[in-house]
Amino acid sequence: RFSHIVALDADNLADLRGIAPADATARIGLLLDFVAGRAGQTVADPYYGDDAGFDVTWADVTAGARSIADAAQASG
């Protein structure tokens, strides 16, 4: 019932693909696949780093969300 399902990293992507029904039609991929030049990249995990890592993660998620919104607006 969804057109797209996005994961932030490769482990979650594998899990999503593993539980997807055989007849699923949703595009399952990484968030950064929507960002030009970032396909196949994962969102940085800031958990074990310093506070600056959260800025990097926020920038990744923001770029992905903007790209998804732009694509939705262009197709809609």
N, CA, C and O atoms as a GROMACS GRO file, in nm:
protein
  304
    1ARG      N    1   0.080  -0.120   0.000
    1ARG     CA    2   0.000   0.000   0.000
    1ARG      C    3   0.085   0.127   0.000
    1ARG      O    4   0.030   0.237  -0.006
    2PHE      N    5   0.218   0.113   0.006
    2PHE     CA    6   0.307   0.228   0.002
    2PHE      C    7   0.381   0.230  -0.131
    2PHE      O    8   0.406   0.126  -0.190
    3SER      N    9   0.416   0.349  -0.176
    3SER     CA   10   0.493   0.358  -0.301
    3SER      C   11   0.642   0.353  -0.274
    3SER      O   12   0.719   0.304  -0.357
    4HIS      N   13   0.685   0.403  -0.158
    4HIS     CA   14   0.826   0.406  -0.122
    4HIS      C   15   0.842   0.374   0.027
    4HIS      O   16   0.762   0.417   0.110
    5ILE      N   17   0.945   0.301   0.058
    5ILE     CA   18   0.985   0.276   0.196
    5ILE      C   19   1.135   0.301   0.201
    5ILE      O   20   1.210   0.242   0.123
    6VAL      N   21   1.177   0.388   0.292
    6VAL     CA   22   1.319   0.424   0.295
    6VAL      C   23   1.383   0.383   0.428
    6VAL      O   24   1.320   0.385   0.534
    7ALA      N   25   1.509   0.346   0.417
    7ALA     CA   26   1.591   0.310   0.533
    7ALA      C   27   1.706   0.409   0.541
    7ALA      O   28   1.742   0.472   0.442
    8LEU      N   29   1.763   0.420   0.658
    8LEU     CA   30   1.876   0.511   0.676
    8LEU      C   31   2.010   0.442   0.660
    8LEU      O   32   2.111   0.507   0.632
    9ASP      N   33   2.013   0.309   0.679
    9ASP     CA   34   2.140   0.239   0.665
    9ASP      C   35   2.120   0.101   0.603
    9ASP      O   36   2.007   0.055   0.585
   10ALA      N   37   2.231   0.037   0.570
   10ALA     CA   38   2.227  -0.090   0.497
   10ALA      C   39   2.164  -0.203   0.579
   10ALA      O   40   2.095  -0.288   0.524
   11ASP      N   41   2.187  -0.204   0.710
   11ASP     CA   42   2.127  -0.309   0.794
   11ASP      C   43   1.976  -0.300   0.794
   11ASP      O   44   1.907  -0.401   0.779
   12ASN      N   45   1.923  -0.180   0.811
   12ASN     CA   46   1.778  -0.163   0.810
   12ASN      C   47   1.720  -0.190   0.671
   12ASN      O   48   1.610  -0.244   0.659
   13LEU      N   49   1.794  -0.154   0.568
   13LEU     CA   50   1.749  -0.182   0.432
   13LEU      C   51   1.736  -0.333   0.411
   13LEU      O   52   1.637  -0.380   0.354
   14ALA      N   53   1.836  -0.408   0.455
   14ALA     CA   54   1.831  -0.554   0.442
   14ALA      C   55   1.713  -0.611   0.520
   14ALA      O   56   1.645  -0.702   0.472
   15ASP      N   57   1.690  -0.560   0.640
   15ASP     CA   58   1.576  -0.606   0.720
   15ASP      C   59   1.444  -0.579   0.650
   15ASP      O   60   1.357  -0.666   0.645
   16LEU      N   61   1.430  -0.459   0.596
   16LEU     CA   62   1.306  -0.424   0.524
   16LEU      C   63   1.284  -0.515   0.404
   16LEU      O   64   1.173  -0.562   0.380
   17ARG      N   65   1.389  -0.537   0.329
   17ARG     CA   66   1.377  -0.626   0.212
   17ARG      C   67   1.343  -0.769   0.255
   17ARG      O   68   1.271  -0.840   0.186
   18GLY      N   69   1.396  -0.808   0.369
   18GLY     CA   70   1.370  -0.943   0.419
   18GLY      C   71   1.228  -0.966   0.463
   18GLY      O   72   1.178  -1.079   0.456
   19ILE      N   73   1.161  -0.862   0.509
   19ILE     CA   74   1.022  -0.879   0.556
   19ILE      C   75   0.919  -0.834   0.453
   19ILE      O   76   0.799  -0.848   0.475
   20ALA      N   77   0.965  -0.783   0.340
   20ALA     CA   78   0.871  -0.738   0.237
   20ALA      C   79   0.801  -0.859   0.176
   20ALA      O   80   0.865  -0.960   0.147
   21PRO      N   81   0.670  -0.849   0.156
   21PRO     CA   82   0.598  -0.958   0.089
   21PRO      C   83   0.650  -0.977  -0.054
   21PRO      O   84   0.698  -0.883  -0.116
   22ALA      N   85   0.639  -1.097  -0.103
   22ALA     CA   86   0.688  -1.128  -0.238
   22ALA      C   87   0.621  -1.042  -0.344
   22ALA      O   88   0.682  -1.012  -0.447
   23ASP      N   89   0.497  -1.002  -0.321
   23ASP     CA   90   0.424  -0.924  -0.420
   23ASP      C   91   0.426  -0.773  -0.390
   23ASP      O   92   0.346  -0.697  -0.445
   24ALA      N   93   0.518  -0.731  -0.305
   24ALA     CA   94   0.528  -0.589  -0.270
   24ALA      C   95   0.561  -0.506  -0.393
   24ALA      O   96   0.642  -0.547  -0.477
   25THR      N   97   0.501  -0.391  -0.404
   25THR     CA   98   0.528  -0.302  -0.517
   25THR      C   99   0.601  -0.175  -0.475
   25THR      O  100   0.642  -0.097  -0.561
   26ALA      N  101   0.619  -0.154  -0.346
   26ALA     CA  102   0.687  -0.034  -0.297
   26ALA      C  103   0.834  -0.039  -0.335
   26ALA      O  104   0.897  -0.146  -0.335
   27ARG      N  105   0.888   0.076  -0.367
   27ARG     CA  106   1.032   0.088  -0.390
   27ARG      C  107   1.098   0.096  -0.252
   27ARG      O  108   1.069   0.186  -0.173
   28ILE      N  109   1.185   0.001  -0.223
   28ILE     CA  110   1.255  -0.002  -0.096
   28ILE      C  111   1.400   0.039  -0.124
   28ILE      O  112   1.469  -0.024  -0.204
   29GLY      N  113   1.444   0.143  -0.056
   29GLY     CA  114   1.580   0.190  -0.079
   29GLY      C  115   1.629   0.276   0.035
   29GLY      O  116   1.563   0.291   0.138
   30LEU      N  117   1.745   0.331   0.014
   30LEU     CA  118   1.806   0.420   0.113
   30LEU      C  119   1.758   0.562   0.094
   30LEU      O  120   1.730   0.604  -0.018
   31LEU      N  121   1.749   0.637   0.201
   31LEU     CA  122   1.706   0.776   0.195
   31LEU      C  123   1.796   0.856   0.100
   31LEU      O  124   1.747   0.937   0.022
   32LEU      N  125   1.925   0.833   0.108
   32LEU     CA  126   2.016   0.913   0.027
   32LEU      C  127   2.017   0.872  -0.120
   32LEU      O  128   2.083   0.937  -0.202
   33ASP      N  129   1.947   0.765  -0.156
   33ASP     CA  130   1.930   0.730  -0.298
   33ASP      C  131   1.855   0.841  -0.371
   33ASP      O  132   1.867   0.854  -0.493
   34PHE      N  133   1.780   0.920  -0.299
   34PHE     CA  134   1.703   1.029  -0.359
   34PHE      C  135   1.787   1.154  -0.382
   34PHE      O  136   1.743   1.246  -0.451
   35VAL      N  137   1.906   1.159  -0.326
   35VAL     CA  138   1.993   1.276  -0.335
   35VAL      C  139   2.094   1.255  -0.446
   35VAL      O  140   2.166   1.155  -0.446
   36ALA      N  141   2.099   1.347  -0.541
   36ALA     CA  142   2.191   1.334  -0.654
   36ALA      C  143   2.335   1.313  -0.605
   36ALA      O  144   2.384   1.387  -0.520
   37GLY      N  145   2.399   1.211  -0.659
   37GLY     CA  146   2.536   1.181  -0.624
   37GLY      C  147   2.556   1.106  -0.494
   37GLY      O  148   2.670   1.082  -0.454
   38ARG      N  149   2.447   1.069  -0.426
   38ARG     CA  150   2.459   1.003  -0.295
   38ARG      C  151   2.398   0.862  -0.294
   38ARG      O  152   2.390   0.799  -0.188
   39ALA      N  153   2.355   0.813  -0.410
   39ALA     CA  154   2.293   0.681  -0.416
   39ALA      C  155   2.385   0.575  -0.355
   39ALA      O  156   2.505   0.572  -0.380
   40GLY      N  157   2.324   0.489  -0.274
   40GLY     CA  158   2.399   0.381  -0.210
   40GLY      C  159   2.465   0.420  -0.080
   40GLY      O  160   2.518   0.334  -0.010
   41GLN      N  161   2.463   0.547  -0.046
   41GLN     CA  162   2.524   0.593   0.079
   41GLN      C  163   2.423   0.585   0.193
   41GLN      O  164   2.302   0.597   0.173
   42THR      N  165   2.475   0.566   0.312
   42THR     CA  166   2.389   0.560   0.430
   42THR      C  167   2.398   0.690   0.509
   42THR      O  168   2.497   0.763   0.501
   43VAL      N  169   2.295   0.716   0.585
   43VAL     CA  170   2.294   0.833   0.674
   43VAL      C  171   2.392   0.806   0.787
   43VAL      O  172   2.395   0.697   0.844
   44ALA      N  173   2.472   0.905   0.817
   44ALA     CA  174   2.571   0.891   0.924
   44ALA      C  175   2.504   0.863   1.058
   44ALA      O  176   2.403   0.926   1.091
   45ASP      N  177   2.558   0.770   1.134
   45ASP     CA  178   2.506   0.739   1.266
   45ASP      C  179   2.588   0.815   1.370
   45ASP      O  180   2.707   0.785   1.388
   46PRO      N  181   2.528   0.911   1.437
   46PRO     CA  182   2.605   0.995   1.529
   46PRO      C  183   2.620   0.938   1.670
   46PRO      O  184   2.684   1.001   1.755
   47TYR      N  185   2.564   0.823   1.696
   47TYR     CA  186   2.550   0.776   1.833
   47TYR      C  187   2.682   0.766   1.908
   47TYR      O  188   2.690   0.807   2.024
   48TYR      N  189   2.784   0.713   1.845
   48TYR     CA  190   2.910   0.689   1.918
   48TYR      C  191   3.012   0.800   1.899
   48TYR      O  192   3.121   0.792   1.956
   49GLY      N  193   2.981   0.902   1.822
   49GLY     CA  194   3.075   1.010   1.799
   49GLY      C  195   3.050   1.129   1.890
   49GLY      O  196   2.980   1.120   1.991
   50ASP      N  197   3.108   1.240   1.852
   50ASP     CA  198   3.088   1.362   1.929
   50ASP      C  199   2.964   1.437   1.879
   50ASP      O  200   2.896   1.391   1.787
   51ASP      N  201   2.937   1.550   1.938
   51ASP     CA  202   2.816   1.625   1.905
   51ASP      C  203   2.812   1.669   1.758
   51ASP      O  204   2.704   1.682   1.701
   52ALA      N  205   2.927   1.693   1.697
   52ALA     CA  206   2.932   1.735   1.557
   52ALA      C  207   2.871   1.630   1.465
   52ALA      O  208   2.822   1.663   1.357
   53GLY      N  209   2.874   1.504   1.506
   53GLY     CA  210   2.815   1.397   1.425
   53GLY      C  211   2.666   1.415   1.405
   53GLY      O  212   2.612   1.375   1.302
   54PHE      N  213   2.600   1.475   1.502
   54PHE     CA  214   2.456   1.499   1.489
   54PHE      C  215   2.427   1.602   1.381
   54PHE      O  216   2.323   1.595   1.314
   55ASP      N  217   2.517   1.697   1.363
   55ASP     CA  218   2.502   1.795   1.255
   55ASP      C  219   2.512   1.728   1.118
   55ASP      O  220   2.437   1.761   1.027
   56VAL      N  221   2.604   1.634   1.106
   56VAL     CA  222   2.620   1.560   0.980
   56VAL      C  223   2.495   1.478   0.952
   56VAL      O  224   2.444   1.477   0.839
   57THR      N  225   2.445   1.410   1.054
   57THR     CA  226   2.323   1.330   1.037
   57THR      C  227   2.205   1.417   1.000
   57THR      O  228   2.127   1.382   0.912
   58TRP      N  229   2.191   1.531   1.066
   58TRP     CA  230   2.081   1.622   1.035
   58TRP      C  231   2.091   1.670   0.890
   58TRP      O  232   1.989   1.678   0.820
   59ALA      N  233   2.210   1.700   0.844
   59ALA     CA  234   2.229   1.744   0.706
   59ALA      C  235   2.191   1.633   0.608
   59ALA      O  236   2.128   1.660   0.506
   60ASP      N  237   2.229   1.508   0.639
   60ASP     CA  238   2.193   1.394   0.552
   60ASP      C  239   2.041   1.378   0.545
   60ASP      O  240   1.985   1.365   0.436
   61VAL      N  241   1.976   1.378   0.660
   61VAL     CA  242   1.831   1.356   0.664
   61VAL      C  243   1.759   1.473   0.596
   61VAL      O  244   1.660   1.452   0.524
   62THR      N  245   1.805   1.594   0.617
   62THR     CA  246   1.745   1.710   0.554
   62THR      C  247   1.759   1.703   0.402
   62THR      O  248   1.663   1.732   0.329
   63ALA      N  249   1.876   1.666   0.355
   63ALA     CA  250   1.896   1.654   0.210
   63ALA      C  251   1.804   1.548   0.150
   63ALA      O  252   1.746   1.568   0.044
   64GLY      N  253   1.791   1.436   0.219
   64GLY     CA  254   1.703   1.330   0.171
   64GLY      C  255   1.557   1.372   0.170
   64GLY      O  256   1.486   1.348   0.072
   65ALA      N  257   1.513   1.436   0.276
   65ALA     CA  258   1.374   1.482   0.284
   65ALA      C  259   1.344   1.586   0.177
   65ALA      O  260   1.237   1.582   0.115
   66ARG      N  261   1.436   1.678   0.155
   66ARG     CA  262   1.415   1.779   0.051
   66ARG      C  263   1.406   1.715  -0.087
   66ARG      O  264   1.322   1.754  -0.169
   67SER      N  265   1.491   1.618  -0.112
   67SER     CA  266   1.489   1.551  -0.242
   67SER      C  267   1.360   1.474  -0.265
   67SER      O  268   1.306   1.474  -0.375
   68ILE      N  269   1.311   1.408  -0.160
   68ILE     CA  270   1.184   1.337  -0.171
   68ILE      C  271   1.070   1.435  -0.195
   68ILE      O  272   0.985   1.411  -0.280
   69ALA      N  273   1.069   1.546  -0.122
   69ALA     CA  274   0.964   1.647  -0.138
   69ALA      C  275   0.968   1.707  -0.279
   69ALA      O  276   0.864   1.728  -0.341
   70ASP      N  277   1.088   1.735  -0.328
   70ASP     CA  278   1.102   1.790  -0.463
   70ASP      C  279   1.051   1.692  -0.569
   70ASP      O  280   0.984   1.732  -0.664
   71ALA      N  281   1.084   1.563  -0.552
   71ALA     CA  282   1.038   1.462  -0.647
   71ALA      C  283   0.887   1.446  -0.643
   71ALA      O  284   0.822   1.431  -0.747
   72ALA      N  285   0.829   1.451  -0.523
   72ALA     CA  286   0.684   1.440  -0.510
   72ALA      C  287   0.614   1.560  -0.573
   72ALA      O  288   0.510   1.545  -0.638
   73GLN      N  289   0.671   1.678  -0.554
   73GLN     CA  290   0.610   1.797  -0.611
   73GLN      C  291   0.620   1.795  -0.764
   73GLN      O  292   0.526   1.836  -0.832
   74ALA      N  293   0.730   1.748  -0.816
   74ALA     CA  294   0.749   1.744  -0.961
   74ALA      C  295   0.656   1.642  -1.028
   74ALA      O  296   0.614   1.662  -1.142
   75SER      N  297   0.624   1.533  -0.956
   75SER     CA  298   0.539   1.430  -1.016
   75SER      C  299   0.390   1.453  -0.988
   75SER      O  300   0.305   1.388  -1.047
   76GLY      N  301   0.361   1.545  -0.898
   76GLY     CA  302   0.223   1.560  -0.855
   76GLY      C  303   0.151   1.672  -0.913
   76GLY      O  304   0.034   1.691  -0.882
   0.00000   0.00000   0.00000
